[in-house]
Amino acid sequence: MCGITGWVDYERDLTRSGEIAQAMVDTMACRGPDDEGLWTAAHAAIGHRRLAIIDLAGGLQPMVAEEDGREVAVLTYSGEVYNFLELRRELEGRGHRFRTRSDTEVVLRAYLEWGQELAGHLNGMFAFAVWDVRREELLLVRDRMGIKPLYYYPTAHGVLFGSEPKAILANPLAERVVDADGLREMLAFVKTPEHAIFRGMYEVRPGQTVTIRRDGITKRRYWQLESYEHPDDVETTVATVRGLLDDIIARQLISDVPLCTLLSGGLDSSAVTALAAKDLREQGLGKVRSFSVDFVGYTENFKPDAARATPDTPYVHDLVRHVGSEHADIVLDSGELMDPAVRARVLHARDLPVGMGDMDTSLYLLFKAIRGHSTVALSGESADEVFGGYQWFHDPVAVNADMFPWLTWGDISGNANLDLLDEDLREALDIPAYRADSYHQALAEVPRLPGETGHERRMREISYLNLTRFVQLLLDRKDRMSMAVGLEVRVPFCDHRLVQYVFNAPWAMKTFDGREKSLLRAACADVLPESVLQRVKSPYPSTQDPGYEQALRAAVGDLLRDDALPSRQIMDIAAMRTLIGKPVDETSSMGSRAPLERILQLDAWLRDYQVKLDV
């Protein structure tokens, strides 16, 4: 995994702007701690920071392709292409010759062979840019599910681009402005495709290419979900899912650096860990290494809530014993979660105050601890979106609501945050209307199956909304927290072959055993302990320590005593005082803390990023 950035300007000699281009590259140091490079020409500066995973010595970037002694194309690339060995053989058959063992060179040669059509040949997670020296045009490409991020900012005479907004904001041509529409997107919890919150900045949509030429910008979708009649019965579908997972895991275990799995004791991460353990054992490569996160006293004092019926650790240990993994629990305390330096790094990783509070901080600390042992981690992320695991897939109120189903669940809806906005601003933003518009835009995209009606039709919509909107919120979080410490996280359940196949399985088949994620449970039943197979879906853990909430309230109280509080222009100060004056429950919940977390994030963001709010 790596960090990419660059600058194209058709009216400027960028060989004279190396200092600015280098500043853009420097912002990506966390994503690529192993090496860096900057290629410049009259109208393009292409930068790269490298996290070395495959061919440690040979995959240096930006990578330049030459023909007859002339530079013809320059690639800056982030990600992994899991079918690069097959593509390499195909390209060799077409006359291409390779100097390295890296997947980077395969992508570069694929561009020379197929142009922008190369994206359809790639299986993996990736975001990259190719500067075509001959045509003087830039191609931006993002993977089908949006696992790896990619942003761009059109300028008067070209474009800026980067893996994260911070790379673009390092260039003085990019304004640090968030207008009313950006504020709506930041607060709505809906993830509108291509919206990057900062005015003038855009996100390359998953499955999209963006081409920048002298005469303008062209966008093209090279992949999106399609609807078709599912061809298989339950038994065949379960076998197909298992076959796909075996192939996906085998491909994603390829690495020239230490690798591990992220384990929560749930069905998804346990399936990934168990299949990885099986594959490594069969290859004679030893035990799989696994890591999990816990909090001091969490398991012993756990109180069930609406989202979590059980703590993770007992199930984690059941799975560890079952597969014989080399495991470590990373146990955190509230002091670590409140560490100002850690919270600042988490915000800087996000570039925006859109985090999930302690769930972001603990994930960052988990990844930081893992990075001391491994460079690559396999995650169970996205299985809930693919197989229908979230509670809102099964709650009739959420399913039948005329809105994004996750917005019916209080703890994650963000509704409590809106109550703290200045009343006039809250009315002007009209977040409910913005959410409704975004929802109906998403609904209009759903690929329909002729003749499909009733509940099956609605569940196709629910699946589509989760696979194209909600999953992006979680993939963004996982990418930013992992890359902030230089850890590559791979997401097997986002393999587009699996996503497309399961998307078209009828909902009755996805719940054939009367449970959530029936197909996944059946496909992996032979490699999992009974306790994990029967466990009810439980989200990523969140601390229940009331001391953590008290510390948040104290921090907000300190802000309120600051007459120069940057967020005074948008927050209801009286409502904030009322919030921190309420008694703290014996067991703290993510929902009760969410407004506190948002206040602290907003204030730190406005101070640190010098953002202008144009509302």
N, C-alpha and C positions, 0 to 999 in steps of 0.2 A: 504494500500500500504506500501511497506517496501523496505529496501535495503538488498541484499544478497551478500555474498562473501565466498570464501573458498580456500583451498589449499590441494591438494593431492600429496603426495610424497612417492613412494614405497621403497625408499632407505634411508629415513631419519626418525628420531623419532620426530614427530611434537609436541609432548608434551613438548619438550625443545625449541620450537620456538614460544611460546605464545606471546611474545612481537611483533613479526612481524605480526602474525595473528591478534592481537588486533589492530595494526595500520591499517590493511586492513579494519577491521570492523569500525574503527573510521571515515574513509572517507565517510561512508554511513550514518553518523549522520543526515544529512539534509533529507534523504529519510525516516528515522525512528526516530523521536524525542522522542518517548514515552518509549522505552525500548531497551535493547540490550542483546545479548547472544553470547557465544562462547563455542562450544563443541569441545573437542580435543581427539584424540586417536593417536596411534603410527603413522599411515600413513594418517590421515585426520584431518583437522581443518575446522570446519563449523561455519560460523559467520552470525549474523543477527542483523539488526536494525529495530525496529518495529514502524509503524504508525498504531495505534489501530483503527479498523473500526467495526469489528464484534466480539462479546464476548470479551469485553475490559479486563476482568480479566482472561479469560481462554486460550487465544490464544498465549501464550508465546512461543518464538522460540529461537534457534533451538528446534524442537519438536522431541522427541525420542519415538519410538515404542518398546515395550518389549514383548517377548513371553517366558513364563516359567521363568520369572525373569532375562532374558538376553536381552540386547540391540540388536535389529535386524536391525533397520533402523533409520536414522536421516534426518530430512527435514528442509531446509531453503527455505522459500516461500515468494514471492511477488505477490500481485494481488488480484483478486476476482474471485471466481467461483460462477456463478449466479444460477447454478442448484444444489448447494450443499445440499439443503434440500431433493431433490429427490434421490440424490446419497447416502445420509446418510441413508434414509429408505431402499434403495436397499442393502446397505452394512450390515445394521442391520439384514435384512432378510437372509444374508449369514453368520451370526454368529458374526459379529464384534460388539464390545462394545465401547462406546464413553465416554470420561471423560469431554469433553468441548462442547460448542455450536458452535465452530469456523469452518469455511470452511477449515482452515489449517489441522485440524485433519481428515477431510473427505479426503483431498488429500493424506495424509500419509496412511490412511487405504486403500484407493484406490490403492496405490502402492503395499501394501502387498497383495491385492486381484488380481490385474491384471498386476503387473510389469510395464514395460515401455509402455504397451498397455493402461495404465490409461489415457494417454493424449487424446485419442479419446473419452473418456467418459465426458470430461470437457467442459462446456460452460462458457467462461469468458475471462478475460485478466490475464495473469500470466507468470511468469518466476520463475522457482524453480530448486533446486538441491536436490537429494536424495543420501545419502551415505548408501550403503547396507553393513552393518557391516559383514554379513555372507560371502558375496562374495568379499568383499573389492573392490567394484566398484562404480563409481559415475555416476549418470544419470542427465543430464541437459535437461530441457524441456522449450520450449517457445511457447506462444499462437499462434494461426493460422494466425493472421493478423500482429503480431509483435508489439502489443500495448505496451507491457512491454519489456524492453531491457535485454539482457544477453550476456556477453562476456566471452571468455576463452583464455588462453595463455598456450599452451603445453610447458612443460619443459623437461629436459633430463629424468626425472624419474616420471613424473606425469603431473599435470595441476594446474593453477591458474584460478579462475573465479570470476565474479562480475557483479552486475547490471550496473556498469559504468566502463569505463577504469581506473578511478582514484583508484578504489579498487585494481585492478591488479598492477598498477604502484607503489603502496605503498610497494610492495614486491621487494626486490633488485634483484630477479631473472628475473624480467621483464625489458627489455631495453627500454629506451625512445628514440627510433629511428624511423624516418620516411624516407623511401627511395623514389626513383623516382616514384614507383608505388603508394605508399601511397600519395604522393603529387598530382599525377594525380587524384586519387579518391577524394581527398579533394577539388580540384578545378573544377571538371568536372560537378558536380550537377546531378549525375545519380544514386547514391545509388546501388552499386553492392552488391548482396546478399553475406553475410559472410565476406565481407571486412571491417576491423576495422581501417584502415589507419596506425596505429602503426605496425611496422614490427613484425611479429611473433604472433600478436593478431588476433582473429577471433570473429565474431558475430554469435551467434546461429541464424540460419535462421528461419523466421516465419514458424510455422508448422513443426518444426524439433526437434528431440531428438539427443543428443550427449552422447555416453557412453564411459567412460574412464576406461580401465582395465590395468592390468600389461602389457599385450601384445599389447596395442595400443588403438587407438580411432576409434569408429564406429559411423557414422552419418546415420540417417534414417528420411525420410519425412513421417510424419503420416497424413498430410493433405495438399492438394493443390487444386486450382480451377479445376473444371471439366466442360467439355462441353457436353450438351445434348439438345435434342429438347425441347423447352419450351412448357409445356402442356396446357397453359391457354390462354384465350382471354383477351382483355384489361380489361374488367369489373372484371373478376375473378382475374387478376393480381393485380389490384388496391386494391381489397378487401383483397387479401393475404398479400400484403405489409402492409396494415393497421393492419391486425391481428397480423402479426409479430411484428410491432412496438409497439402495445399495450402490447404484452407479454414481449418484450425486456425492455421497459420503466418500467413496473411493477417490473420486476426482479431487475433492476438496481437502484430502489428507496429503496431497502432494505439496511438499515444502522443503526448502534447504535450510530451514531454521527450526528451533523447537516449537512444538504445537501442542495445544491443549483443548479442552472443551469447557464451556460454561454450564454449570449444573445447578438446577434449582429444586430437583426432586419432583418436578412436574412431568407430564407425559412427553412434552416436546423436547426439552433438554435431555431428558433421560433416554429418549429414543436416539438422539444424535450421539450421546455418549456411548450407549450400548452398541450401536452399529459401528461406531469408530473403534471401540474396543475389539469387536469381532473381526473387523478388517485388519487391524494391526496384528492381532494374534495370529490370524491365518497367514499373514505375510512374514511371521516370525520377527516382528519389529518391537516386541515388548508390550508393556502396559500403556494404556492411554492415561494421560495426566488430566485431572479435572479440578475445578475450583468453584466454590460457592461463596455467597455473602451471607452474613448473619450479624445480629446486633447483640451487644452485651445484655444478657437477661431476657432476650426476646422469646426464645423457645420456652423457658421456664415460666414466664409470666404472660404468655400469649393469651389474648382475648379475641375470640372469633368476631368478625364484623361482616358487613353485607358482601364484601368482596372476597375475604379470605376466611375459610373455615378452619384451616390448619396451618401451623408453621412449617417451613420448608425442611429444616435440618433432619428430622427423623426419616423423611423420605429420601433425602440426599444420601444418608448413610446406608439405607436399605439398598439403594442402587449401587453404591460404591462396593458394598459387600458382594452384591450379585455379579458384577462384571469385573471386580478386582482392579479397579482403577487406582492410580497413585493420586490421592486426593488431599486437598487442603481447604479448610474453612477459613475464610477471611472474616474475622470478627471485629466489628467497628463499635465505637462508643459515641455518645452524643457530642462530646468535646471535639472529636474529629469531624463530625458533620457540621459543627458550627465554626470550625477554624476559618478565620477571615481569609487567609491566603488560599486555602482550598476552594472556598466559595468564589473567590475572585477568578481562580483558574477555570472553574466550571462555567462561569459567566463568559469568560473570554473564549472558551471553547465553543460556546453557542453563538456568540456575537449578538445575541438578542435575549431579552428577558422573557423567554418562552419556556423556561425549564419546568421540571416536575419536582422541585424542592429537594427533599432528602433523597428521593429516588435517583436524581441526577448525581448528587454528591456521593452517595454510596456506590453508585456504578463507577464513577470516576476513581474512587479509592480502591475499589475491587480491581479495576483494570491496571491501576498503578502498581498494586501488589503483584498481579499476574505478570506484568512486564519484567519483573525481576527474574522470572523463570522461563517465560515463553514469549515468542514474537507474534504468533498466530493463535487465534482461538475460534473454535466452532460454536455457534450459538443456535438455540432453538427458536429464535425470533421469527415471527410471521406465520407460525403454524396455526395460530388461532384465527388469523384472517383467511388462511387457505382452507382449513378444515371446519371452521365454524365453532370456535371454542369459547368466545366471550359470552358472558351472561346475556348480553343484549341480543344475541342470535336466538335465544330461547325464551325470552320474556315477551309475551304477547303485547304488552304496553309499548315496549321499545320497538318491536317489529312493526306495529301498526301506526306508530307515530309519524306525523308528516314532517320529519326532520331527520338529521343524522342520528342513528340509534344511540351512539355513545353519549349524546347530549342529554339523554334522559336519565343518565346516571350521575347523581349529584357530585360525588367526590372528584370526578374527572371533567365535569362539564365546564368548569371555570365560571359558573354563574355567580358564585360568591365574590369573585374578583370584581365583577361589574358593579356590585353594590358600593364599592369603595371609590368609584369614579366621581368626579365633580358632577352634580346633577345636570347642569346645562350641557356639559360635554357628553354625558351618557345619553341624553335625549338626541343630541346632534348626531352621534355615531350610529344610534339605532342598531345595535348589534343583532337583535332578533331578526330584523329585516335582512341584514347582511348574511346571516346564517341561512335564512330561507332562500335567498337568491343563490347562494353557493350550493345548497342542497338540490334545488331544482335544476341547476346547470349540470350537476353530477348525474342526476337522474336521467336527464335527456341523453347522456352519453351511453347509457347501459345498452349493450348489444342484446337485442330481443330474439327469443326463439319462437318462430311461428307456431301458434296454437297453444303456447304455454300460458296458463291462467292461474288465478287464485294464489294460494300460498306458495306454490313452486315459483311463480313469476315474481312474487314479492321477495322470496329468499334469494333469488338471483340478483335482485337489486341490492339487498343487504350485503351480499357477498361482494358485489362490485364496489359499493361504497367503502367497505373495509379494505379491499385490495388496492384501491386507487387513492384513497384519502387517509384513512386512519393509519394504515401501515406506514405511511410516509412520516408521520409524527414520531413513531418509534424507531424507524430506521435512521432518521436524522439524529435522534438522541444517541443511539448506539454508535453511529459513526463519529460524532463529535467527542463523546466521552472517551472512546477508545483511541482515536487518533491524537487526542490531547496528550497522550502518554506514549505514542508511537506503537500501539498495538493494533494489528490487523484482525478484525472480526469478520469471519465468513458466515454466511447465512444460507445453509442448505435448503431450507424450505422456500426460498425465493427463486430457486431454479425455475425458469419460465416453462419448462416442459411439465413439471409437476403442477405449477399454478394453473396452467391452461387446462390440463387434464381434469383436475379436481374441480375447477370452476364449473365444468359442464356436467359433473355428476349430479343427479337429482338430489334435492334436499332430503327426500325420504331415504335415500341411500346413505347420505352423510350422517344420518341419525338412526341407522337401521337397528342399533342395539338399545335405542331409547336414551342414549347419552350424547354428550357433546363429543366431537372428533371421533366418531365411530370408526371411520376408515383408517385413521392413523393408529388407533388402539388395536384394531384387528391386524393391521400390517406388521406391527412390532410386538405382538403378544408373546412370541417365542423368545425374545431377548430381554424382557423386563420382568421384575418381581411383581407379584400379585398386588402388593400394597400400592405401587406406583400406577399399575393399570387401573385400579379402582379409585384412585384419588380424584376428587373433584377439582376442576380448574381453579388455580389460585394465582393471582397476578404477582409480579415482581414485589418483593417485600418492602414494607415501609415501616419505619420505627414507630413504636407505640409509647415511647418514653415521654411522660409529661414534662420532664426536665428539658427536653429539646424544645417543646412548644413554649415553655417559660423563657428560654433563652431567646427565641425568636421575638417574643413579645417585648422583652427588654431591649432588643436591638431596634425594634420599631419605635419604642418609647424614646430612645436616644435620638432617633431621626427627628421626631416631633419637636425636640428641643432645639433643633437647628433652624434658625430663621432663614438660612439660605437653601433650604430643602428644595432640590431641583424639581421634584414631582409635585410641588404645591400647585402648579398650574393645571394639573389634571386630576388630582386626588381630592376626595372629600375629607378634610382634616378632622372634622367632628366625628365622622363615621370611623375613622382610624382610631381615635381616642376611645370611642365606645367599644371597638373590637378588642383592644388590648386590656380593657377594664373588665371583661367578662371572666368568670371563674374558669380555671383549667380543669377539664375532666380528669378523672383518675387514669383513664387510658386515652392517650392522644391519637388523633386520626389524621390522615392526609387531608381530608376534607376540611377539618377545622383549622389546619395550618396553611392551607393554600393561599388565602388572602395575605397572610403575613409574609409568606415566601415571595409573593408577587410584588408587594410593596418594597421589600429589600432589594429584589432584583432590579426593579424599575429605577430605584434611586441610584444603585451602583452603576447601572448601564448609562443613565443620563450623565453621571459624573465622569465615568471612565471613557466613554465613547464620544463625548461632546456632541451629542445628537441634537439637531434642531427639530422641534416638533412644530409642524406647520398645520395646526388644526383650528 
